[in-house]
Amino acid sequence: MPPTPSAEHLDGVPVGRVATVLSVACERPTARRLMELGLLPGTKVTVVRVAPMGCPMELRVRDSSLSIRRAEAAGVSVQLLPDGATPERGRS
């Protein structure tokens, strides 16, 4: 039986894993900008890679790449999806 996906923050999601955004709880201007870039509740996000020093993180949100600081990622609550889950594709 596979482990149950857990809720955590985006900064703790391992490279290659897919998670669903639950909420964005950063300072208001930062949260607004992250949501403008596509980090909306219900959106699937994949952690593509993390820079050698841990910051920034490259994310795949729909069909776009996005790099954000680890401190910003810490304000994004996510739920990990089971291994093998596929990210959603962009809308036409």
mmCIF file as gemmi writes it, N, C-alpha and C atoms, coordinates in Angstrom:
data_model
loop_
_atom_site.group_PDB
_atom_site.id
_atom_site.type_symbol
_atom_site.label_atom_id
_atom_site.label_alt_id
_atom_site.label_comp_id
_atom_site.label_asym_id
_atom_site.label_entity_id
_atom_site.label_seq_id
_atom_site.pdbx_PDB_ins_code
_atom_site.Cartn_x
_atom_site.Cartn_y
_atom_site.Cartn_z
_atom_site.occupancy
_atom_site.B_iso_or_equiv
_atom_site.pdbx_formal_charge
_atom_site.auth_seq_id
_atom_site.auth_asym_id
_atom_site.pdbx_PDB_model_num
ATOM 1 N N . MET Axp A 1 ? 0.851 -1.182 0 1 0 ? 1 A 1
ATOM 2 C CA . MET Axp A 1 ? 0 0 0 1 0 ? 1 A 1
ATOM 3 C C . MET Axp A 1 ? 0.89 1.236 0 1 0 ? 1 A 1
ATOM 4 N N . PRO Axp A 2 ? 0.7 2.168 -0.988 1 0 ? 2 A 1
ATOM 5 C CA . PRO Axp A 2 ? 1.55 3.354 -1.051 1 0 ? 2 A 1
ATOM 6 C C . PRO Axp A 2 ? 1.257 4.309 0.097 1 0 ? 2 A 1
ATOM 7 N N . PRO Axp A 3 ? 2.267 5.088 0.5 1 0 ? 3 A 1
ATOM 8 C CA . PRO Axp A 3 ? 2.033 6.042 1.587 1 0 ? 3 A 1
ATOM 9 C C . PRO Axp A 3 ? 1.048 7.121 1.156 1 0 ? 3 A 1
ATOM 10 N N . THR Axp A 4 ? 0.324 7.647 2.109 1 0 ? 4 A 1
ATOM 11 C CA . THR Axp A 4 ? -0.646 8.705 1.835 1 0 ? 4 A 1
ATOM 12 C C . THR Axp A 4 ? 0.096 10.008 1.564 1 0 ? 4 A 1
ATOM 13 N N . PRO Axp A 5 ? -0.274 10.727 0.479 1 0 ? 5 A 1
ATOM 14 C CA . PRO Axp A 5 ? 0.364 12.022 0.225 1 0 ? 5 A 1
ATOM 15 C C . PRO Axp A 5 ? 0.15 12.948 1.415 1 0 ? 5 A 1
ATOM 16 N N . SER Axp A 6 ? 1.132 13.793 1.686 1 0 ? 6 A 1
ATOM 17 C CA . SER Axp A 6 ? 1.023 14.671 2.847 1 0 ? 6 A 1
ATOM 18 C C . SER Axp A 6 ? 0.983 16.133 2.431 1 0 ? 6 A 1
ATOM 19 N N . ALA Axp A 7 ? 0.444 16.969 3.304 1 0 ? 7 A 1
ATOM 20 C CA . ALA Axp A 7 ? 0.416 18.403 3.081 1 0 ? 7 A 1
ATOM 21 C C . ALA Axp A 7 ? 1.692 18.99 3.675 1 0 ? 7 A 1
ATOM 22 N N . GLU Axp A 8 ? 2.308 19.874 2.958 1 0 ? 8 A 1
ATOM 23 C CA . GLU Axp A 8 ? 3.51 20.541 3.429 1 0 ? 8 A 1
ATOM 24 C C . GLU Axp A 8 ? 3.669 21.84 2.659 1 0 ? 8 A 1
ATOM 25 N N . HIS Axp A 9 ? 4.865 22.385 2.678 1 0 ? 9 A 1
ATOM 26 C CA . HIS Axp A 9 ? 5.135 23.619 1.945 1 0 ? 9 A 1
ATOM 27 C C . HIS Axp A 9 ? 5.99 23.315 0.73 1 0 ? 9 A 1
ATOM 28 N N . LEU Axp A 10 ? 5.875 24.154 -0.269 1 0 ? 10 A 1
ATOM 29 C CA . LEU Axp A 10 ? 6.54 23.938 -1.545 1 0 ? 10 A 1
ATOM 30 C C . LEU Axp A 10 ? 8.056 23.846 -1.413 1 0 ? 10 A 1
ATOM 31 N N . ASP Axp A 11 ? 8.641 24.537 -0.443 1 0 ? 11 A 1
ATOM 32 C CA . ASP Axp A 11 ? 10.094 24.488 -0.291 1 0 ? 11 A 1
ATOM 33 C C . ASP Axp A 11 ? 10.601 23.115 0.15 1 0 ? 11 A 1
ATOM 34 N N . GLY Axp A 12 ? 9.714 22.237 0.624 1 0 ? 12 A 1
ATOM 35 C CA . GLY Axp A 12 ? 10.108 20.91 1.06 1 0 ? 12 A 1
ATOM 36 C C . GLY Axp A 12 ? 9.808 19.803 0.067 1 0 ? 12 A 1
ATOM 37 N N . VAL Axp A 13 ? 9.244 20.15 -1.091 1 0 ? 13 A 1
ATOM 38 C CA . VAL Axp A 13 ? 8.913 19.139 -2.1 1 0 ? 13 A 1
ATOM 39 C C . VAL Axp A 13 ? 10.185 18.714 -2.826 1 0 ? 13 A 1
ATOM 40 N N . PRO Axp A 14 ? 10.459 17.413 -2.893 1 0 ? 14 A 1
ATOM 41 C CA . PRO Axp A 14 ? 11.67 16.943 -3.567 1 0 ? 14 A 1
ATOM 42 C C . PRO Axp A 14 ? 11.634 17.178 -5.086 1 0 ? 14 A 1
ATOM 43 N N . VAL Axp A 15 ? 12.797 17.284 -5.684 1 0 ? 15 A 1
ATOM 44 C CA . VAL Axp A 15 ? 12.916 17.454 -7.128 1 0 ? 15 A 1
ATOM 45 C C . VAL Axp A 15 ? 12.235 16.282 -7.827 1 0 ? 15 A 1
ATOM 46 N N . GLY Axp A 16 ? 11.453 16.605 -8.853 1 0 ? 16 A 1
ATOM 47 C CA . GLY Axp A 16 ? 10.763 15.591 -9.637 1 0 ? 16 A 1
ATOM 48 C C . GLY Axp A 16 ? 9.374 15.247 -9.15 1 0 ? 16 A 1
ATOM 49 N N . ARG Axp A 17 ? 8.995 15.695 -7.966 1 0 ? 17 A 1
ATOM 50 C CA . ARG Axp A 17 ? 7.672 15.384 -7.421 1 0 ? 17 A 1
ATOM 51 C C . ARG Axp A 17 ? 6.646 16.416 -7.859 1 0 ? 17 A 1
ATOM 52 N N . VAL Axp A 18 ? 5.399 15.973 -7.916 1 0 ? 18 A 1
ATOM 53 C CA . VAL Axp A 18 ? 4.269 16.821 -8.288 1 0 ? 18 A 1
ATOM 54 C C . VAL Axp A 18 ? 3.434 17.061 -7.037 1 0 ? 18 A 1
ATOM 55 N N . ALA Axp A 19 ? 2.96 18.29 -6.87 1 0 ? 19 A 1
ATOM 56 C CA . ALA Axp A 19 ? 2.118 18.641 -5.737 1 0 ? 19 A 1
ATOM 57 C C . ALA Axp A 19 ? 0.996 19.554 -6.208 1 0 ? 19 A 1
ATOM 58 N N . THR Axp A 20 ? -0.062 19.607 -5.441 1 0 ? 20 A 1
ATOM 59 C CA . THR Axp A 20 ? -1.177 20.509 -5.724 1 0 ? 20 A 1
ATOM 60 C C . THR Axp A 20 ? -1.125 21.664 -4.741 1 0 ? 20 A 1
ATOM 61 N N . VAL Axp A 21 ? -1.237 22.884 -5.249 1 0 ? 21 A 1
ATOM 62 C CA . VAL Axp A 21 ? -1.227 24.077 -4.398 1 0 ? 21 A 1
ATOM 63 C C . VAL Axp A 21 ? -2.527 24.117 -3.593 1 0 ? 21 A 1
ATOM 64 N N . LEU Axp A 22 ? -2.387 24.277 -2.278 1 0 ? 22 A 1
ATOM 65 C CA . LEU Axp A 22 ? -3.545 24.416 -1.399 1 0 ? 22 A 1
ATOM 66 C C . LEU Axp A 22 ? -3.829 25.878 -1.087 1 0 ? 22 A 1
ATOM 67 N N . SER Axp A 23 ? -2.768 26.639 -0.788 1 0 ? 23 A 1
ATOM 68 C CA . SER Axp A 23 ? -2.937 28.065 -0.48 1 0 ? 23 A 1
ATOM 69 C C . SER Axp A 23 ? -1.601 28.781 -0.625 1 0 ? 23 A 1
ATOM 70 N N . VAL Axp A 24 ? -1.698 30.093 -0.791 1 0 ? 24 A 1
ATOM 71 C CA . VAL Axp A 24 ? -0.512 30.95 -0.873 1 0 ? 24 A 1
ATOM 72 C C . VAL Axp A 24 ? -0.629 31.948 0.269 1 0 ? 24 A 1
ATOM 73 N N . ALA Axp A 25 ? 0.26 31.83 1.257 1 0 ? 25 A 1
ATOM 74 C CA . ALA Axp A 25 ? 0.174 32.653 2.46 1 0 ? 25 A 1
ATOM 75 C C . ALA Axp A 25 ? 1.488 33.382 2.706 1 0 ? 25 A 1
ATOM 76 N N . CYS Axp A 26 ? 1.876 34.217 1.76 1 0 ? 26 A 1
ATOM 77 C CA . CYS Axp A 26 ? 3.076 35.053 1.898 1 0 ? 26 A 1
ATOM 78 C C . CYS Axp A 26 ? 2.599 36.465 2.209 1 0 ? 26 A 1
ATOM 79 N N . GLU Axp A 27 ? 3.553 37.396 2.279 1 0 ? 27 A 1
ATOM 80 C CA . GLU Axp A 27 ? 3.151 38.791 2.388 1 0 ? 27 A 1
ATOM 81 C C . GLU Axp A 27 ? 2.305 39.121 1.164 1 0 ? 27 A 1
ATOM 82 N N . ARG Axp A 28 ? 1.365 40.011 1.329 1 0 ? 28 A 1
ATOM 83 C CA . ARG Axp A 28 ? 0.371 40.284 0.287 1 0 ? 28 A 1
ATOM 84 C C . ARG Axp A 28 ? 0.963 40.546 -1.103 1 0 ? 28 A 1
ATOM 85 N N . PRO Axp A 29 ? 1.961 41.427 -1.26 1 0 ? 29 A 1
ATOM 86 C CA . PRO Axp A 29 ? 2.496 41.66 -2.615 1 0 ? 29 A 1
ATOM 87 C C . PRO Axp A 29 ? 3.141 40.401 -3.217 1 0 ? 29 A 1
ATOM 88 N N . THR Axp A 30 ? 3.821 39.632 -2.385 1 0 ? 30 A 1
ATOM 89 C CA . THR Axp A 30 ? 4.458 38.402 -2.867 1 0 ? 30 A 1
ATOM 90 C C . THR Axp A 30 ? 3.407 37.376 -3.25 1 0 ? 30 A 1
ATOM 91 N N . ALA Axp A 31 ? 2.394 37.195 -2.408 1 0 ? 31 A 1
ATOM 92 C CA . ALA Axp A 31 ? 1.327 36.236 -2.701 1 0 ? 31 A 1
ATOM 93 C C . ALA Axp A 31 ? 0.609 36.611 -3.991 1 0 ? 31 A 1
ATOM 94 N N . ARG Axp A 32 ? 0.354 37.884 -4.16 1 0 ? 32 A 1
ATOM 95 C CA . ARG Axp A 32 ? -0.331 38.335 -5.375 1 0 ? 32 A 1
ATOM 96 C C . ARG Axp A 32 ? 0.499 38.021 -6.608 1 0 ? 32 A 1
ATOM 97 N N . ARG Axp A 33 ? 1.797 38.28 -6.541 1 0 ? 33 A 1
ATOM 98 C CA . ARG Axp A 33 ? 2.675 38.024 -7.685 1 0 ? 33 A 1
ATOM 99 C C . ARG Axp A 33 ? 2.765 36.529 -7.996 1 0 ? 33 A 1
ATOM 100 N N . LEU Axp A 34 ? 2.896 35.705 -6.966 1 0 ? 34 A 1
ATOM 101 C CA . LEU Axp A 34 ? 2.953 34.258 -7.184 1 0 ? 34 A 1
ATOM 102 C C . LEU Axp A 34 ? 1.663 33.751 -7.825 1 0 ? 34 A 1
ATOM 103 N N . MET Axp A 35 ? 0.531 34.288 -7.398 1 0 ? 35 A 1
ATOM 104 C CA . MET Axp A 35 ? -0.74 33.868 -7.984 1 0 ? 35 A 1
ATOM 105 C C . MET Axp A 35 ? -0.87 34.375 -9.418 1 0 ? 35 A 1
ATOM 106 N N . GLU Axp A 36 ? -0.343 35.568 -9.705 1 0 ? 36 A 1
ATOM 107 C CA . GLU Axp A 36 ? -0.333 36.06 -11.087 1 0 ? 36 A 1
ATOM 108 C C . GLU Axp A 36 ? 0.507 35.161 -11.988 1 0 ? 36 A 1
ATOM 109 N N . LEU Axp A 37 ? 1.554 34.557 -11.417 1 0 ? 37 A 1
ATOM 110 C CA . LEU Axp A 37 ? 2.429 33.667 -12.176 1 0 ? 37 A 1
ATOM 111 C C . LEU Axp A 37 ? 1.864 32.254 -12.313 1 0 ? 37 A 1
ATOM 112 N N . GLY Axp A 38 ? 0.722 31.988 -11.697 1 0 ? 38 A 1
ATOM 113 C CA . GLY Axp A 38 ? 0.057 30.703 -11.883 1 0 ? 38 A 1
ATOM 114 C C . GLY Axp A 38 ? -0.021 29.808 -10.671 1 0 ? 38 A 1
ATOM 115 N N . LEU Axp A 39 ? 0.543 30.202 -9.546 1 0 ? 39 A 1
ATOM 116 C CA . LEU Axp A 39 ? 0.471 29.375 -8.334 1 0 ? 39 A 1
ATOM 117 C C . LEU Axp A 39 ? -0.856 29.628 -7.623 1 0 ? 39 A 1
ATOM 118 N N . LEU Axp A 40 ? -1.918 29.092 -8.189 1 0 ? 40 A 1
ATOM 119 C CA . LEU Axp A 40 ? -3.266 29.256 -7.649 1 0 ? 40 A 1
ATOM 120 C C . LEU Axp A 40 ? -3.695 27.974 -6.951 1 0 ? 40 A 1
ATOM 121 N N . PRO Axp A 41 ? -4.541 28.07 -5.934 1 0 ? 41 A 1
ATOM 122 C CA . PRO Axp A 41 ? -5.037 26.856 -5.286 1 0 ? 41 A 1
ATOM 123 C C . PRO Axp A 41 ? -5.663 25.911 -6.313 1 0 ? 41 A 1
ATOM 124 N N . GLY Axp A 42 ? -5.305 24.635 -6.207 1 0 ? 42 A 1
ATOM 125 C CA . GLY Axp A 42 ? -5.818 23.625 -7.127 1 0 ? 42 A 1
ATOM 126 C C . GLY Axp A 42 ? -4.902 23.336 -8.305 1 0 ? 42 A 1
ATOM 127 N N . THR Axp A 43 ? -3.882 24.166 -8.509 1 0 ? 43 A 1
ATOM 128 C CA . THR Axp A 43 ? -2.956 23.989 -9.623 1 0 ? 43 A 1
ATOM 129 C C . THR Axp A 43 ? -1.871 22.985 -9.247 1 0 ? 43 A 1
ATOM 130 N N . LYS Axp A 44 ? -1.531 22.114 -10.208 1 0 ? 44 A 1
ATOM 131 C CA . LYS Axp A 44 ? -0.439 21.166 -9.981 1 0 ? 44 A 1
ATOM 132 C C . LYS Axp A 44 ? 0.874 21.841 -10.343 1 0 ? 44 A 1
ATOM 133 N N . VAL Axp A 45 ? 1.9 21.565 -9.552 1 0 ? 45 A 1
ATOM 134 C CA . VAL Axp A 45 ? 3.225 22.151 -9.758 1 0 ? 45 A 1
ATOM 135 C C . VAL Axp A 45 ? 4.27 21.054 -9.59 1 0 ? 45 A 1
ATOM 136 N N . THR Axp A 46 ? 5.281 21.078 -10.46 1 0 ? 46 A 1
ATOM 137 C CA . THR Axp A 46 ? 6.372 20.114 -10.394 1 0 ? 46 A 1
ATOM 138 C C . THR Axp A 46 ? 7.652 20.857 -10.044 1 0 ? 46 A 1
ATOM 139 N N . VAL Axp A 47 ? 8.415 20.329 -9.091 1 0 ? 47 A 1
ATOM 140 C CA . VAL Axp A 47 ? 9.725 20.897 -8.772 1 0 ? 47 A 1
ATOM 141 C C . VAL Axp A 47 ? 10.707 20.292 -9.777 1 0 ? 47 A 1
ATOM 142 N N . VAL Axp A 48 ? 11.258 21.133 -10.66 1 0 ? 48 A 1
ATOM 143 C CA . VAL Axp A 48 ? 12.144 20.675 -11.728 1 0 ? 48 A 1
ATOM 144 C C . VAL Axp A 48 ? 13.57 20.535 -11.225 1 0 ? 48 A 1
ATOM 145 N N . ARG Axp A 49 ? 14.066 21.571 -10.56 1 0 ? 49 A 1
ATOM 146 C CA . ARG Axp A 49 ? 15.415 21.517 -9.993 1 0 ? 49 A 1
ATOM 147 C C . ARG Axp A 49 ? 15.579 22.638 -8.979 1 0 ? 49 A 1
ATOM 148 N N . VAL Axp A 50 ? 16.634 22.481 -8.184 1 0 ? 50 A 1
ATOM 149 C CA . VAL Axp A 50 ? 16.972 23.474 -7.16 1 0 ? 50 A 1
ATOM 150 C C . VAL Axp A 50 ? 18.431 23.838 -7.367 1 0 ? 50 A 1
ATOM 151 N N . ALA Axp A 51 ? 18.746 25.119 -7.298 1 0 ? 51 A 1
ATOM 152 C CA . ALA Axp A 51 ? 20.124 25.578 -7.473 1 0 ? 51 A 1
ATOM 153 C C . ALA Axp A 51 ? 21.023 24.946 -6.404 1 0 ? 51 A 1
ATOM 154 N N . PRO Axp A 52 ? 22.314 24.84 -6.682 1 0 ? 52 A 1
ATOM 155 C CA . PRO Axp A 52 ? 23.238 24.178 -5.745 1 0 ? 52 A 1
ATOM 156 C C . PRO Axp A 52 ? 23.188 24.705 -4.307 1 0 ? 52 A 1
ATOM 157 N N . MET Axp A 53 ? 22.979 25.972 -4.128 1 0 ? 53 A 1
ATOM 158 C CA . MET Axp A 53 ? 22.923 26.531 -2.78 1 0 ? 53 A 1
ATOM 159 C C . MET Axp A 53 ? 21.511 26.505 -2.207 1 0 ? 53 A 1
ATOM 160 N N . GLY Axp A 54 ? 20.56 25.896 -2.946 1 0 ? 54 A 1
ATOM 161 C CA . GLY Axp A 54 ? 19.194 25.753 -2.456 1 0 ? 54 A 1
ATOM 162 C C . GLY Axp A 54 ? 18.24 26.843 -2.887 1 0 ? 54 A 1
ATOM 163 N N . CYS Axp A 55 ? 18.721 27.836 -3.582 1 0 ? 55 A 1
ATOM 164 C CA . CYS Axp A 55 ? 17.871 28.946 -3.978 1 0 ? 55 A 1
ATOM 165 C C . CYS Axp A 55 ? 18.403 29.511 -5.288 1 0 ? 55 A 1
ATOM 166 N N . PRO Axp A 56 ? 17.617 29.726 -6.306 1 0 ? 56 A 1
ATOM 167 C CA . PRO Axp A 56 ? 16.166 29.562 -6.393 1 0 ? 56 A 1
ATOM 168 C C . PRO Axp A 56 ? 15.766 28.135 -6.755 1 0 ? 56 A 1
ATOM 169 N N . MET Axp A 57 ? 14.448 27.934 -6.789 1 0 ? 57 A 1
ATOM 170 C CA . MET Axp A 57 ? 13.865 26.658 -7.198 1 0 ? 57 A 1
ATOM 171 C C . MET Axp A 57 ? 13.215 26.867 -8.559 1 0 ? 57 A 1
ATOM 172 N N . GLU Axp A 58 ? 13.407 25.918 -9.472 1 0 ? 58 A 1
ATOM 173 C CA . GLU Axp A 58 ? 12.716 25.978 -10.76 1 0 ? 58 A 1
ATOM 174 C C . GLU Axp A 58 ? 11.485 25.087 -10.681 1 0 ? 58 A 1
ATOM 175 N N . LEU Axp A 59 ? 10.346 25.661 -11.053 1 0 ? 59 A 1
ATOM 176 C CA . LEU Axp A 59 ? 9.071 24.959 -11.002 1 0 ? 59 A 1
ATOM 177 C C . LEU Axp A 59 ? 8.471 24.872 -12.393 1 0 ? 59 A 1
ATOM 178 N N . ARG Axp A 60 ? 7.63 23.883 -12.593 1 0 ? 60 A 1
ATOM 179 C CA . ARG Axp A 60 ? 6.85 23.757 -13.818 1 0 ? 60 A 1
ATOM 180 C C . ARG Axp A 60 ? 5.398 23.931 -13.408 1 0 ? 60 A 1
ATOM 181 N N . VAL Axp A 61 ? 4.775 25.002 -13.898 1 0 ? 61 A 1
ATOM 182 C CA . VAL Axp A 61 ? 3.375 25.296 -13.608 1 0 ? 61 A 1
ATOM 183 C C . VAL Axp A 61 ? 2.658 25.357 -14.941 1 0 ? 61 A 1
ATOM 184 N N . ARG Axp A 62 ? 1.767 24.409 -15.165 1 0 ? 62 A 1
ATOM 185 C CA . ARG Axp A 62 ? 1.126 24.222 -16.464 1 0 ? 62 A 1
ATOM 186 C C . ARG Axp A 62 ? 2.221 24.078 -17.513 1 0 ? 62 A 1
ATOM 187 N N . ASP Axp A 63 ? 2.293 24.94 -18.5 1 0 ? 63 A 1
ATOM 188 C CA . ASP Axp A 63 ? 3.326 24.824 -19.539 1 0 ? 63 A 1
ATOM 189 C C . ASP Axp A 63 ? 4.417 25.874 -19.384 1 0 ? 63 A 1
ATOM 190 N N . SER Axp A 64 ? 4.564 26.421 -18.202 1 0 ? 64 A 1
ATOM 191 C CA . SER Axp A 64 ? 5.548 27.473 -17.976 1 0 ? 64 A 1
ATOM 192 C C . SER Axp A 64 ? 6.578 27.067 -16.936 1 0 ? 64 A 1
ATOM 193 N N . SER Axp A 65 ? 7.791 27.602 -17.096 1 0 ? 65 A 1
ATOM 194 C CA . SER Axp A 65 ? 8.822 27.441 -16.075 1 0 ? 65 A 1
ATOM 195 C C . SER Axp A 65 ? 8.818 28.689 -15.21 1 0 ? 65 A 1
ATOM 196 N N . LEU Axp A 66 ? 9.054 28.492 -13.939 1 0 ? 66 A 1
ATOM 197 C CA . LEU Axp A 66 ? 9.007 29.585 -12.983 1 0 ? 66 A 1
ATOM 198 C C . LEU Axp A 66 ? 10.106 29.349 -11.964 1 0 ? 66 A 1
ATOM 199 N N . SER Axp A 67 ? 10.882 30.365 -11.672 1 0 ? 67 A 1
ATOM 200 C CA . SER Axp A 67 ? 11.904 30.263 -10.634 1 0 ? 67 A 1
ATOM 201 C C . SER Axp A 67 ? 11.535 31.205 -9.5 1 0 ? 67 A 1
ATOM 202 N N . ILE Axp A 68 ? 11.514 30.647 -8.285 1 0 ? 68 A 1
ATOM 203 C CA . ILE Axp A 68 ? 11.192 31.461 -7.117 1 0 ? 68 A 1
ATOM 204 C C . ILE Axp A 68 ? 12.182 31.164 -6.005 1 0 ? 68 A 1
ATOM 205 N N . ARG Axp A 69 ? 12.295 32.096 -5.07 1 0 ? 69 A 1
ATOM 206 C CA . ARG Axp A 69 ? 13.175 31.911 -3.92 1 0 ? 69 A 1
ATOM 207 C C . ARG Axp A 69 ? 12.585 30.866 -2.979 1 0 ? 69 A 1
ATOM 208 N N . ARG Axp A 70 ? 13.455 30.188 -2.261 1 0 ? 70 A 1
ATOM 209 C CA . ARG Axp A 70 ? 13.005 29.185 -1.295 1 0 ? 70 A 1
ATOM 210 C C . ARG Axp A 70 ? 12.124 29.838 -0.225 1 0 ? 70 A 1
ATOM 211 N N . ALA Axp A 71 ? 12.433 31.069 0.17 1 0 ? 71 A 1
ATOM 212 C CA . ALA Axp A 71 ? 11.627 31.768 1.184 1 0 ? 71 A 1
ATOM 213 C C . ALA Axp A 71 ? 10.202 32.003 0.693 1 0 ? 71 A 1
ATOM 214 N N . GLU Axp A 72 ? 10.042 32.289 -0.605 1 0 ? 72 A 1
ATOM 215 C CA . GLU Axp A 72 ? 8.704 32.459 -1.172 1 0 ? 72 A 1
ATOM 216 C C . GLU Axp A 72 ? 7.985 31.119 -1.218 1 0 ? 72 A 1
ATOM 217 N N . ALA Axp A 73 ? 8.713 30.061 -1.599 1 0 ? 73 A 1
ATOM 218 C CA . ALA Axp A 73 ? 8.124 28.716 -1.675 1 0 ? 73 A 1
ATOM 219 C C . ALA Axp A 73 ? 7.64 28.246 -0.306 1 0 ? 73 A 1
ATOM 220 N N . ALA Axp A 74 ? 8.279 28.714 0.759 1 0 ? 74 A 1
ATOM 221 C CA . ALA Axp A 74 ? 7.884 28.314 2.113 1 0 ? 74 A 1
ATOM 222 C C . ALA Axp A 74 ? 6.49 28.82 2.47 1 0 ? 74 A 1
ATOM 223 N N . GLY Axp A 75 ? 6.011 29.838 1.785 1 0 ? 75 A 1
ATOM 224 C CA . GLY Axp A 75 ? 4.675 30.373 2.041 1 0 ? 75 A 1
ATOM 225 C C . GLY Axp A 75 ? 3.581 29.72 1.22 1 0 ? 75 A 1
ATOM 226 N N . VAL Axp A 76 ? 3.934 28.739 0.393 1 0 ? 76 A 1
ATOM 227 C CA . VAL Axp A 76 ? 2.949 28.062 -0.464 1 0 ? 76 A 1
ATOM 228 C C . VAL Axp A 76 ? 2.675 26.678 0.122 1 0 ? 76 A 1
ATOM 229 N N . SER Axp A 77 ? 1.466 26.474 0.613 1 0 ? 77 A 1
ATOM 230 C CA . SER Axp A 77 ? 1.073 25.172 1.153 1 0 ? 77 A 1
ATOM 231 C C . SER Axp A 77 ? 0.661 24.271 0.004 1 0 ? 77 A 1
ATOM 232 N N . VAL Axp A 78 ? 1.163 23.039 0.023 1 0 ? 78 A 1
ATOM 233 C CA . VAL Axp A 78 ? 0.869 22.092 -1.054 1 0 ? 78 A 1
ATOM 234 C C . VAL Axp A 78 ? 0.539 20.728 -0.468 1 0 ? 78 A 1
ATOM 235 N N . GLN Axp A 79 ? -0.051 19.893 -1.291 1 0 ? 79 A 1
ATOM 236 C CA . GLN Axp A 79 ? -0.27 18.494 -0.956 1 0 ? 79 A 1
ATOM 237 C C . GLN Axp A 79 ? 0.453 17.664 -2 1 0 ? 79 A 1
ATOM 238 N N . LEU Axp A 80 ? 1.37 16.823 -1.56 1 0 ? 80 A 1
ATOM 239 C CA . LEU Axp A 80 ? 2.1 15.957 -2.47 1 0 ? 80 A 1
ATOM 240 C C . LEU Axp A 80 ? 1.158 14.967 -3.124 1 0 ? 80 A 1
ATOM 241 N N . LEU Axp A 81 ? 1.366 14.737 -4.412 1 0 ? 81 A 1
ATOM 242 C CA . LEU Axp A 81 ? 0.611 13.712 -5.121 1 0 ? 81 A 1
ATOM 243 C C . LEU Axp A 81 ? 1.432 12.43 -5.106 1 0 ? 81 A 1
ATOM 244 N N . PRO Axp A 82 ? 0.799 11.293 -5.286 1 0 ? 82 A 1
ATOM 245 C CA . PRO Axp A 82 ? 1.544 10.035 -5.287 1 0 ? 82 A 1
ATOM 246 C C . PRO Axp A 82 ? 2.626 10.027 -6.367 1 0 ? 82 A 1
ATOM 247 N N . ASP Axp A 83 ? 3.697 9.276 -6.139 1 0 ? 83 A 1
ATOM 248 C CA . ASP Axp A 83 ? 4.747 9.135 -7.156 1 0 ? 83 A 1
ATOM 249 C C . ASP Axp A 83 ? 4.11 8.687 -8.456 1 0 ? 83 A 1
ATOM 250 N N . GLY Axp A 84 ? 4.586 9.239 -9.557 1 0 ? 84 A 1
ATOM 251 C CA . GLY Axp A 84 ? 4.057 8.865 -10.868 1 0 ? 84 A 1
ATOM 252 C C . GLY Axp A 84 ? 2.928 9.747 -11.337 1 0 ? 84 A 1
ATOM 253 N N . ALA Axp A 85 ? 2.449 10.672 -10.492 1 0 ? 85 A 1
ATOM 254 C CA . ALA Axp A 85 ? 1.375 11.585 -10.902 1 0 ? 85 A 1
ATOM 255 C C . ALA Axp A 85 ? 1.914 12.506 -11.974 1 0 ? 85 A 1
ATOM 256 N N . THR Axp A 86 ? 1.06 12.88 -12.904 1 0 ? 86 A 1
ATOM 257 C CA . THR Axp A 86 ? 1.49 13.754 -13.993 1 0 ? 86 A 1
ATOM 258 C C . THR Axp A 86 ? 0.951 15.163 -13.788 1 0 ? 86 A 1
ATOM 259 N N . PRO Axp A 87 ? 1.739 16.167 -14.137 1 0 ? 87 A 1
ATOM 260 C CA . PRO Axp A 87 ? 1.272 17.544 -14.002 1 0 ? 87 A 1
ATOM 261 C C . PRO Axp A 87 ? 0.196 17.836 -15.032 1 0 ? 87 A 1
ATOM 262 N N . GLU Axp A 88 ? -0.649 18.825 -14.747 1 0 ? 88 A 1
ATOM 263 C CA . GLU Axp A 88 ? -1.675 19.197 -15.703 1 0 ? 88 A 1
ATOM 264 C C . GLU Axp A 88 ? -1.069 19.975 -16.853 1 0 ? 88 A 1
ATOM 265 N N . ARG Axp A 89 ? -1.683 19.897 -17.983 1 0 ? 89 A 1
ATOM 266 C CA . ARG Axp A 89 ? -1.223 20.617 -19.161 1 0 ? 89 A 1
ATOM 267 C C . ARG Axp A 89 ? -1.92 21.966 -19.215 1 0 ? 89 A 1
ATOM 268 N N . GLY Axp A 90 ? -1.317 22.907 -19.925 1 0 ? 90 A 1
ATOM 269 C CA . GLY Axp A 90 ? -1.892 24.241 -20.066 1 0 ? 90 A 1
ATOM 270 C C . GLY Axp A 90 ? -3.195 24.201 -20.836 1 0 ? 90 A 1
ATOM 271 N N . ARG Axp A 91 ? -3.94 25.261 -20.702 1 0 ? 91 A 1
ATOM 272 C CA . ARG Axp A 91 ? -5.215 25.359 -21.407 1 0 ? 91 A 1
ATOM 273 C C . ARG Axp A 91 ? -4.989 26.006 -22.758 1 0 ? 91 A 1
ATOM 274 N N . SER Axp A 92 ? -5.718 25.549 -23.743 1 0 ? 92 A 1
ATOM 275 C CA . SER Axp A 92 ? -5.583 26.099 -25.099 1 0 ? 92 A 1
ATOM 276 C C . SER Axp A 92 ? -6.38 27.363 -25.238 1 0 ? 92 A 1
